Amino acid sequence: MTERVILLNPGPVTLSDRVRAALTEGDWCHREPEYAALTRANNAALAQVYPDMAADFDAVTLTGSGTSAVEAMLASFAPDDRDTLVLTNGVYGERMAAMLRAHGKPHRVIERDWQAPLDADELQTELNANSNISCVATVHHETTTGRLNDLHTIGAMCKSHGRQLLLDAVSSFGAEQIDAAAWNLAAVAATANKCLHGVPGLSFVLARKKLWNITPPDRGSVYLDLHAYHRGQYADGFSPFTQAVQVAFALREALAELDEAGGWQARGDLYRARAQRIHATLDELGIGTLLPPTAYSSVLWTYQLPEGDTYARVHGALKDAGFVIYAGQGALSPQVFRIAHMGDIRDDDLDRLCSALRNVFGAAR
Ligand SMILES: *Cc1c(COP(=O)(O)O)cnc(C)c1O
């Protein structure tokens, strides 16, 4: 028996035994009716994760990591003749701007510091001043820091100004609230292997049904053309390119587990309980958070390394104890570490984690 390793990085996650077992279900061809049925069932279940969205949104799945879904969403739905306004406060928002640049799509960016909230005031000003903006693109949970961006404010502005919201919810879909109607949500991109607890390899985009019928004049991508996926998956159930068949088995199981466990609200509650437990332990040890705790998502929190300590030491000591944490990105990397709360983490895993944290940080003081 290998020792149980718990992943506390923001995806991939520690799999449940049930999801892992689904991987060996069979050698299937992705162009046979049984796989078409699985694709349709997974797409329907993805649209049901937020029951309010099921009637108005169609999901498509593609083979690729979360980034491929975000890029496909922008390539397929950000217009070529009007501006997309990108709000950034971290790596993933900045990545959305880089994608629009790479696809030659007209866009503007309101950039904030990684530790700051999104700039709702400037958004309001831009939306009032600039009628050429048709879409707003941003990140729901900015995994760079753990901040849950205030989509209630941003989304309400999109709605009141009649602008479409294109959302990266890669690290929030399945655990945080998404209010499609109030936010004027046009499309949302996410992945199998974060809050849904599946295996990496499949990602997906949910978009309003009416958007799938409008083919953009100039398709900027072949692999990432979501309209082609939609035409295939909603006609005969087939995709334009080879799908990750075994990953789809695991996704079906993961979605069933999510549903049986009480859906996204219950999953968010579970993550929040884990976050509180870890935070209480670290707080006792004098380890501070990077952002005020109320700014964080349920999914991931960022903590400050103690003065004079290094990420390499902390990571190494925790890995020896069976836990994989995550480094900070960019300028934050010497200062912080991140702990995500996703995946099959059991109560006794949490007990072991808290004692490992006491060993690691108690000894340093
Ligand atoms: C993880 C993540 C992505 C995509 O990452 P991949 O490595 O491509 O799966 C995109 N946006 C956010 C907010 C993320 O957390």
The ligand as an ORCA input file, in Angstrom:
! r2SCAN-3c Opt
* xyz 0 1
  C      -6.869     26.444    -12.703
  C      -7.438     27.675    -13.339
  C      -7.481     27.869    -14.731
  C      -7.003     26.883    -15.750
  O      -5.935     26.134    -15.416
  P      -5.508     24.817    -16.214
  O      -4.150     24.600    -15.666
  O      -5.529     25.119    -17.655
  O      -6.500     23.758    -15.863
  C      -8.091     29.004    -15.221
  N      -8.611     29.916    -14.393
  C      -8.616     29.763    -13.064
  C      -9.276     30.804    -12.221
  C      -8.006     28.648    -12.484
  O      -7.984     28.495    -11.145
*
